[in-house]
Amino acid sequence: MKVCVLGSGSKGNCTLVRSGSTTVLIDAGFSGIEIKRRLDAIGLRPEDITALLVTHEHNDHISGVGVLSRRCNLPVYANPATHQAAEAKVGNLSGRREFQTGTPFTLGDLEIHPFSISHDTADPVGFVLTDGTFNTGYCTDTGKITTLIEHHLKRCHVLVLESNHDPIMLQNGPYPLPLQQRVRSNQGHLANGDAAMLLRKLAGGHLRHVVLAHLSEVNNQPRLALQAVSRCLRDQARSINIVSAVQHIPGPFITLG
């Protein structure tokens, strides 16, 4: 299994997961041209993609979904509420596939388990993808960590996890108060400390690689996110490779097995 975050932040999100002959993109929040450029940078083509998985309908997660689906004849997997909420933005799709939140489904060499998260959209989800040996978790855009989220992520070897904002930077930054309240709410985004506390709970299990994702360029800095996690994990951090995703370029491939 291979994982690569092609870019993550408030301006766009897209992550690639590959196992065997199956390659999926989780979200496509950049233009079709930009996603092609980023795939080129890691030695892949849009034609190598098997399908698109969609977590929710915000623009920074779906802006390239429609054009990629039509140009590359790609099926798009989302739950019914997300499909309906995204219709006006993505247009016609080459293949519309529906899954039910909470029910695993098979896509080529991967089994995919969508689970509920907490965000201000129709029916947002995270994913655990498994090839039968290794598990990759994807959990961004959630305002809180629930028992359900923790249950699904505790079996992951790789985790792409939101670490959106530093609370002090958010409080002292340019966002108006209503937007600050939305970010901090249970249907907003995780602070660095929230991500760190979850990772502390998961550190004793299978976890080997973490990508801190969806960092706000206005209200966070990679060093603050990494410091928060390192402080919380302490000695456990030595056994886990922790990196921060960036907005403008793909991160490194993470390879399991």
C-alpha positions as CSV (number, residue, x, y, z in Angstrom):
1,M,0.0,0.0,0.0
2,K,1.2,3.5,-0.9
3,V,-0.2,6.8,0.3
4,C,0.6,10.3,-0.9
5,V,-1.1,13.6,0.1
6,L,-1.0,15.6,-3.1
7,G,-1.9,18.8,-1.1
8,S,-4.0,19.7,1.9
9,G,-5.2,23.0,3.3
10,S,-8.0,25.5,3.0
11,K,-7.4,26.0,-0.7
12,G,-7.6,22.3,-1.7
13,N,-7.3,18.7,-0.6
14,C,-6.4,15.5,-2.4
15,T,-4.9,12.3,-1.2
16,L,-3.8,9.3,-3.3
17,V,-4.0,5.7,-2.0
18,R,-2.7,2.8,-4.1
19,S,-2.6,-1.0,-3.6
20,G,-2.2,-3.6,-6.2
21,S,-3.9,-2.5,-9.4
22,T,-6.2,0.0,-7.6
23,T,-5.5,3.7,-7.2
24,V,-8.0,6.0,-5.7
25,L,-8.1,9.7,-4.9
26,I,-9.7,10.8,-1.7
27,D,-11.3,14.2,-2.6
28,A,-10.2,16.3,-5.6
29,G,-10.2,19.9,-4.3
30,F,-7.9,21.3,-7.0
31,S,-8.6,22.0,-10.6
32,G,-8.2,19.2,-13.0
33,I,-5.0,20.8,-14.5
34,E,-3.5,21.2,-11.1
35,I,-4.2,17.6,-10.1
36,K,-2.7,16.4,-13.3
37,R,0.4,18.5,-12.6
38,R,0.7,17.0,-9.1
39,L,0.2,13.4,-10.4
40,D,3.0,14.1,-12.9
41,A,5.3,15.2,-10.1
42,I,4.9,11.8,-8.4
43,G,5.2,9.8,-11.7
44,L,1.5,9.0,-12.2
45,R,-1.2,10.1,-14.8
46,P,-4.9,10.7,-14.4
47,E,-5.4,7.6,-16.4
48,D,-3.8,5.6,-13.6
49,I,-6.6,6.5,-11.2
50,T,-9.4,3.9,-10.6
51,A,-12.0,6.1,-8.8
52,L,-12.6,9.2,-6.8
53,L,-13.9,9.1,-3.2
54,V,-15.6,12.1,-1.8
55,T,-15.8,13.0,1.9
56,H,-18.1,16.0,1.7
57,E,-19.2,18.8,-0.6
58,H,-17.1,21.8,0.3
59,N,-15.3,23.4,-2.6
60,D,-11.8,22.6,-1.3
61,H,-12.7,18.9,-1.6
62,I,-14.7,18.7,-4.8
63,S,-13.6,21.5,-7.2
64,G,-11.9,19.0,-9.5
65,V,-14.2,16.1,-9.1
66,G,-16.5,16.8,-12.1
67,V,-13.8,17.5,-14.7
68,L,-11.7,14.6,-13.7
69,S,-14.6,12.2,-13.8
70,R,-15.7,13.4,-17.2
71,R,-12.2,13.6,-18.8
72,C,-10.9,10.4,-17.4
73,N,-14.1,8.4,-17.3
74,L,-13.8,8.0,-13.5
75,P,-16.5,6.8,-11.2
76,V,-17.2,9.0,-8.2
77,Y,-18.1,7.4,-4.9
78,A,-20.0,9.4,-2.2
79,N,-23.0,8.8,0.0
80,P,-26.4,10.0,-1.3
81,A,-26.6,13.2,0.7
82,T,-23.1,14.3,-0.5
83,H,-23.9,13.5,-4.1
84,Q,-27.1,15.6,-3.9
85,A,-25.4,18.5,-2.1
86,A,-22.5,18.5,-4.7
87,E,-24.6,18.2,-7.9
88,A,-24.7,21.8,-8.8
89,K,-20.9,22.2,-8.3
90,V,-19.6,19.1,-10.0
91,G,-22.1,18.7,-12.9
92,N,-22.5,15.5,-14.8
93,L,-20.3,12.6,-13.7
94,S,-19.0,9.8,-15.8
95,G,-20.2,7.3,-13.1
96,R,-22.1,8.1,-10.0
97,R,-21.7,5.5,-7.3
98,E,-23.3,5.6,-3.9
99,F,-22.2,4.0,-0.6
100,Q,-24.0,4.1,2.7
101,T,-22.1,5.7,5.6
102,G,-21.0,3.0,8.0
103,T,-21.2,0.2,5.4
104,P,-17.9,-1.1,3.9
105,F,-17.6,-1.7,0.2
106,T,-15.0,-3.2,-2.1
107,L,-13.2,-1.3,-4.9
108,G,-10.7,-3.4,-6.7
109,D,-7.9,-4.4,-4.3
110,L,-9.2,-2.2,-1.5
111,E,-12.0,-2.5,1.0
112,I,-13.3,0.9,2.0
113,H,-15.1,1.7,5.2
114,P,-16.8,5.2,5.3
115,F,-17.6,6.5,8.8
116,S,-19.4,9.5,10.2
117,I,-17.5,12.6,11.2
118,S,-18.7,16.0,12.6
119,H,-18.7,18.9,10.1
120,D,-21.2,21.4,8.8
121,T,-22.1,19.5,5.6
122,A,-24.9,17.1,4.5
123,D,-23.3,13.8,5.6
124,P,-19.5,14.1,6.0
125,V,-17.3,11.0,6.3
126,G,-13.8,9.8,6.9
127,F,-12.4,6.6,5.4
128,V,-10.4,3.5,6.4
129,L,-9.0,1.8,3.4
130,T,-7.5,-1.7,3.7
131,D,-5.8,-4.2,1.4
132,G,-6.2,-7.0,3.8
133,T,-2.8,-6.4,5.5
134,F,-2.5,-2.7,6.0
135,N,-4.9,0.0,6.9
136,T,-4.9,3.7,6.0
137,G,-7.2,6.2,7.7
138,Y,-8.3,9.6,6.4
139,C,-10.0,12.0,8.8
140,T,-10.1,15.7,8.1
141,D,-12.8,18.4,8.5
142,T,-14.3,17.2,11.8
143,G,-15.0,19.5,14.7
144,K,-14.6,16.8,17.3
145,I,-13.3,13.3,17.9
146,T,-16.0,10.9,18.7
147,T,-15.8,7.4,20.1
148,L,-16.8,6.1,16.6
149,I,-13.9,7.9,14.9
150,E,-11.4,6.6,17.5
151,H,-12.8,3.1,17.1
152,H,-12.1,3.1,13.3
153,L,-8.8,4.8,13.4
154,K,-7.2,2.6,16.1
155,R,-6.5,-0.1,13.5
156,C,-4.6,2.2,11.1
157,H,-1.0,1.9,10.1
158,V,-1.1,5.2,8.2
159,L,-3.3,8.2,9.2
160,V,-4.0,11.4,7.4
161,L,-5.4,13.5,10.3
162,E,-6.7,17.1,10.5
163,S,-4.6,19.5,12.6
164,N,-6.3,22.7,11.4
165,H,-5.5,25.6,13.7
166,D,-3.6,26.9,16.7
167,P,-6.2,28.4,19.1
168,I,-4.1,31.4,20.0
169,M,-3.5,32.3,16.3
170,L,-7.2,31.8,15.5
171,Q,-8.2,34.1,18.4
172,N,-5.7,36.8,17.5
173,G,-6.0,36.5,13.7
174,P,-8.0,38.2,11.1
175,Y,-11.1,36.0,11.1
176,P,-14.3,37.7,12.2
177,L,-15.8,36.3,15.4
178,P,-18.6,34.3,13.7
179,L,-16.1,32.5,11.5
180,Q,-13.8,31.9,14.5
181,Q,-16.8,30.3,16.3
182,R,-17.6,28.2,13.3
183,V,-14.0,26.9,13.2
184,R,-13.9,26.1,16.9
185,S,-17.4,24.5,17.0
186,N,-18.1,20.8,17.1
187,Q,-18.9,21.0,13.4
188,G,-15.8,22.9,12.5
189,H,-12.2,21.9,12.5
190,L,-9.7,20.2,14.9
191,A,-7.2,22.3,16.8
192,N,-3.6,21.1,17.0
193,G,-4.2,19.9,20.6
194,D,-7.2,17.9,19.6
195,A,-5.2,16.0,17.0
196,A,-2.4,15.5,19.4
197,M,-4.7,14.0,22.1
198,L,-6.2,11.5,19.6
199,L,-2.7,10.5,18.4
200,R,-1.7,9.9,22.0
201,K,-4.5,7.4,22.3
202,L,-3.6,5.7,19.0
203,A,0.1,5.6,19.5
204,G,0.2,2.2,21.3
205,G,-1.4,0.4,18.5
206,H,-0.6,-0.2,14.8
207,L,0.1,3.4,13.9
208,R,3.5,4.0,12.1
209,H,2.9,7.0,9.9
210,V,1.0,10.2,10.4
211,V,0.4,13.1,8.1
212,L,-1.0,16.2,9.8
213,A,-3.4,17.7,7.2
214,H,-5.7,20.6,6.4
215,L,-3.5,23.1,8.3
216,S,-4.8,26.7,8.0
217,E,-2.4,29.0,6.3
218,V,-3.9,31.9,8.3
219,N,-4.3,30.3,11.8
220,N,-1.6,27.7,12.0
221,Q,2.0,26.8,11.2
222,P,3.5,23.4,10.5
223,R,6.0,23.8,13.4
224,L,3.2,24.5,15.9
225,A,1.2,21.5,14.7
226,L,4.3,19.2,15.0
227,Q,5.3,20.7,18.4
228,A,1.8,20.0,19.8
229,V,1.9,16.4,18.7
230,S,5.5,15.8,19.8
231,R,4.7,17.3,23.3
232,C,1.7,15.0,23.7
233,L,3.3,11.8,22.4
234,R,6.7,12.3,24.2
235,D,8.7,9.1,23.9
236,Q,6.0,7.4,21.8
237,A,6.7,9.8,19.0
238,R,10.0,8.0,18.3
239,S,8.2,5.0,16.8
240,I,5.9,7.0,14.6
241,N,6.9,9.0,11.5
242,I,5.1,12.3,11.7
243,V,5.1,14.9,8.9
244,S,3.0,17.9,8.0
245,A,1.2,18.2,4.7
246,V,1.5,21.4,2.7
247,Q,-0.9,23.2,0.4
248,H,1.2,23.8,-2.7
249,I,3.2,20.6,-3.5
250,P,2.7,16.8,-3.0
251,G,4.2,15.2,0.0
252,P,6.4,12.1,0.0
253,F,5.1,8.6,-0.8
254,I,4.5,6.5,2.3
255,T,5.0,2.9,1.5
256,L,3.8,-0.1,3.6
257,G,5.0,-3.6,3.0
